[in-house]
Amino acid sequence: MSDDNVAELLPRLPPAPIVAHLSPHLRRQDGYVESQYRNFRVRSAYQPIYSFAHNRPVGFEGLARAWNERGEAVSPGTLLSADRSSEGIVFLDRLLRALHLANFNGPPYDAAWLFLNVSPEVVIHGRAYGPFFREALKAAGVEPQRVVVEITEADSQDENALEDATRYYRDLGCLVAIDDFGAGHSNFNRIWRLHPDIVKLDRAMIARAAQDPAARRGLIGIAGLLHEVGALVLAEGVETEEEAVVSLHAEVDLLQGYLFGRPYVGAAPPLLDPVRFDALRATLARTTRNEEAEFQALLRPHLEKFDRAAECLAGGSTLADAVAELLATRGVVRCYLLDALGAQKCENLTSPVTARRHDLRHDPLGSGIGANWMHRHYFRRAMSSIGRSQISRPYLSLTDPQMCITLSRAVAKGTDLEVLCCDLEYPLSRPS
């Protein structure tokens, strides 16, 4: 190992206190900067983060790989647990960030983000140990806008300190990411307070969505909400094509995981894989097409009967007569009628099947008399497209605890408008 110290490796590094603390721990070996920390040899590993839209990596997460004095690989947890004092945690965190910054130069990193994990301990208490990151960025010659600081959600009791630390990194010019969202102590309150640039969805959420339709719908909703608050969404831990497809169905922006590239030490392996991305696009297109075709095939008979019911209602039939055919159809839950302000005009007309298996848990919400549904998307869409049947997205029925979709249509009755609604079981079943 050479005798190059940190002052020579990073010539723009200001003198104290950083050089004094880190200089004995950073050396150049085989063209790369590595660290000697206690009994561990530590090197940088980078895992690519891809934009599916751009077919290429747009960022790399800096990770530590360590070996003991016998040359045996040790887990990151072993390295991190070497000194659990507050001072030790802050020192190692800074050492690793300096290490990853020192190695982040040249192809393929020139036009990419560097994702750096920051310990929750450092986020909350790091400033008590003096300034570091601004000087470290200058020393490494890395522009702050190319750095994404990852803050792992922890059960911190000091939300104000967390917010201040986030503001500090953003004021430096860095981007801020919330890591592992959806696991542990995740909550949307921190999203509102921290306004992250990127939110990394926890692997467990992605894996569950690939197996569970309800979790998949939840993933779509969460990604959509994060987009609406102004964050890019990154799916991490993507290991299978199924997980990639459900992530893309949810319109995530960035992808990270073994399917696209494992963390590597040293020179970057080939990173561009157009065949994999072409195959993913083909799978995504095929599954989307098949799911839509299946949905439309199941929906069509219901929709045809619903359209007939709406026409009968417009022609002067009573609600009961207009929807009699619908209520006798498998998969139909109930029909009801709203006025032009969203108020329900009469009690729900429930299908015989639904009536027989009535679930008592939502009984306080069962009666439709006096209810007003003007806030529901199916009512608003019907009123904005009078005379055209609308199909809602899946949602949990307020009237009884089951998933449903609602068909709705605004119907002219003389000078008045009424909105006919029909709830269908979801997932859809084939009408008998």
SULGI-V884359 format. One record per residue. PSI is psi in whole degrees, 0 to 359 (999 if undefined). OMEGA is omega as a letter, one per 20 degrees, with the letter a starting at -180 (NA if undefined). NEAR is the number of other C-alpha atoms within 8 Angstrom. Layout:
# SULGI-V884359
PSI/OMEGA/NEAR, PSI/OMEGA/NEAR
This chain:
# SULGI-V884359
137/a/5, 173/r/6, 10/r/6, 130/r/8, 180/a/11, 330/r/13, 326/r/10, 325/a/7, 321/a/11, 79/a/10, 338/a/8, 2/a/9, 127/r/12, 158/a/8, 259/a/7, 159/j/6, 356/a/6, 314/a/10, 317/a/12, 325/a/9, 323/a/7, 337/a/10, 317/a/11, 352/a/9, 356/a/9, 130/r/13, 156/r/16, 133/a/14, 125/r/9, 37/r/4, 359/a/5, 152/r/8, 132/r/13, 171/a/13, 146/r/11, 110/a/11, 115/a/8, 239/r/4, 17/a/7, 140/r/11, 126/a/12, 133/r/12, 160/r/12, 138/r/14, 147/a/12, 135/r/11, 127/a/13, 148/r/15, 123/a/13, 146/r/14, 118/r/12, 323/a/10, 327/a/5, 355/r/6, 27/a/11, 162/r/10, 135/r/12, 358/r/11, 166/r/12, 132/r/14, 127/r/11, 124/a/13, 155/a/11, 138/r/10, 129/a/13, 152/r/13, 146/r/12, 184/a/11, 343/r/8, 5/r/5, 13/a/6, 134/r/7, 138/r/8, 156/a/10, 155/r/8, 325/r/9, 322/r/6, 317/r/8, 312/a/10, 336/a/10, 5/a/7, 327/r/6, 105/a/7, 11/r/8, 157/r/6, 317/r/7, 320/a/7, 320/r/9, 315/a/14, 318/a/13, 311/a/8, 320/r/9, 314/r/11, 321/r/9, 316/a/10, 321/r/9, 318/r/10, 320/r/10, 312/a/14, 323/r/12, 320/a/11, 329/a/11, 357/a/9, 75/r/8, 151/a/8, 174/r/6, 142/j/5, 23/a/8, 352/a/11, 324/a/7, 37/a/6, 161/r/11, 148/r/12, 118/r/12, 121/a/12, 124/r/13, 138/r/10, 127/a/11, 140/r/11, 325/r/11, 320/a/10, 321/r/12, 319/a/13, 318/a/11, 359/a/8, 324/a/10, 340/r/8, 343/a/5, 15/r/8, 167/a/6, 153/r/7, 306/a/8, 322/r/6, 315/r/8, 324/r/10, 321/r/11, 315/r/12, 319/a/11, 320/a/12, 349/a/12, 28/r/7, 123/r/10, 138/a/8, 330/a/9, 351/r/9, 4/a/11, 131/r/13, 115/r/13, 118/a/13, 121/r/12, 116/r/13, 131/a/11, 129/r/12, 168/a/8, 61/a/5, 138/r/7, 353/a/4, 79/a/7, 327/a/7, 321/r/6, 322/r/9, 318/r/11, 320/r/10, 319/a/8, 320/r/10, 317/r/11, 324/r/9, 311/a/8, 323/r/12, 322/r/10, 331/r/7, 338/a/8, 0/r/8, 160/r/13, 156/a/14, 133/r/14, 142/r/13, 124/a/13, 152/r/12, 37/r/12, 134/a/12, 0/r/10, 158/r/9, 243/a/6, 24/a/7, 140/r/11, 152/a/8, 343/r/6, 322/r/6, 329/r/9, 315/r/9, 320/a/8, 320/a/7, 339/a/9, 59/a/10, 153/r/11, 328/a/10, 140/r/12, 124/r/14, 117/a/13, 133/a/14, 146/a/14, 321/a/11, 324/r/8, 319/a/12, 315/a/17, 320/a/10, 320/a/10, 331/r/16, 342/a/11, 337/a/7, 116/a/8, 323/r/8, 318/r/7, 327/r/11, 316/r/12, 321/r/9, 321/r/9, 318/r/13, 316/a/11, 318/a/9, 315/r/8, 319/r/12, 319/r/10, 318/r/8, 321/r/12, 319/a/10, 334/r/7, 4/r/8, 24/a/8, 143/r/12, 152/a/12, 129/a/14, 127/r/13, 118/a/15, 158/r/12, 26/a/10, 117/a/16, 340/a/10, 162/r/7, 324/r/8, 319/r/7, 323/r/13, 318/a/12, 316/r/11, 327/r/12, 318/r/12, 327/r/9, 326/r/9, 0/r/11, 37/r/9, 156/a/13, 325/a/10, 151/a/12, 136/r/15, 137/r/16, 173/a/12, 333/r/9, 329/a/10, 338/r/11, 131/r/10, 158/r/9, 140/a/9, 152/r/10, 134/r/10, 214/a/7, 144/a/5, 137/r/8, 175/r/5, 130/a/5, 337/a/9, 125/a/7, 74/a/9, 332/r/7, 316/r/6, 317/a/7, 323/r/10, 319/r/8, 320/r/8, 318/r/11, 321/r/8, 317/r/8, 316/r/9, 315/r/11, 319/a/8, 314/a/8, 322/r/8, 316/a/8, 316/a/8, 317/r/8, 319/r/8, 320/r/8, 318/r/8, 317/r/8, 314/a/9, 323/r/8, 320/r/8, 326/a/12, 327/a/9, 311/a/8, 322/r/9, 316/a/11, 322/r/9, 317/r/8, 324/r/10, 317/r/12, 320/r/9, 320/r/9, 319/r/12, 320/r/12, 321/r/8, 318/r/10, 316/r/12, 332/a/10, 359/r/6, 359/r/7, 154/r/9, 161/r/7, 315/a/9, 317/r/7, 320/a/7, 325/a/13, 9/a/11, 315/a/8, 319/r/9, 312/a/11, 341/r/14, 2/a/9, 136/r/10, 136/r/10, 347/r/10, 131/a/13, 307/a/13, 162/r/13, 150/r/13, 166/a/14, 132/r/12, 153/r/14, 184/a/11, 351/r/10, 5/r/7, 358/a/12, 136/r/12, 131/a/15, 337/a/9, 177/a/8, 157/r/9, 142/r/9, 112/a/8, 143/r/10, 152/r/11, 322/a/8, 314/r/8, 320/a/10, 323/a/8, 329/a/6, 33/a/6, 129/r/6, 122/a/8, 349/a/6, 332/r/6, 24/a/11, 322/r/10, 342/a/5, 4/a/9, 325/a/8, 135/r/9, 350/a/10, 127/a/8, 354/r/6, 150/r/7, 126/a/9, 25/a/10, 338/a/9, 351/a/8, 142/a/7, 325/a/7, 328/r/12, 313/a/13, 319/a/10, 321/r/9, 319/a/16, 338/r/11, 350/r/6, 69/a/8, 133/r/9, 1/r/9, 131/a/8, 138/a/10, 152/a/10, 121/a/9, 168/r/9, 161/r/6, 144/r/9, 166/r/7, 125/r/8, 138/r/9, 332/a/7, 323/r/9, 155/a/12, 71/r/10, 154/r/7, 144/r/11, 168/r/13, 155/a/13, 129/r/13, 136/a/15, 150/r/14, 129/r/15, 127/a/15, 132/r/13, 127/r/10, 90/a/9, 237/r/5, 358/a/5, 162/r/7, 139/r/11, 151/r/12, 114/r/16, 132/a/13, 145/r/12, 121/r/13, 132/r/12, 145/r/13, 143/r/13, 133/j/9, 154/a/6, 147/r/10, 158/r/9, 125/r/7, 143/r/9, 999/NA/4
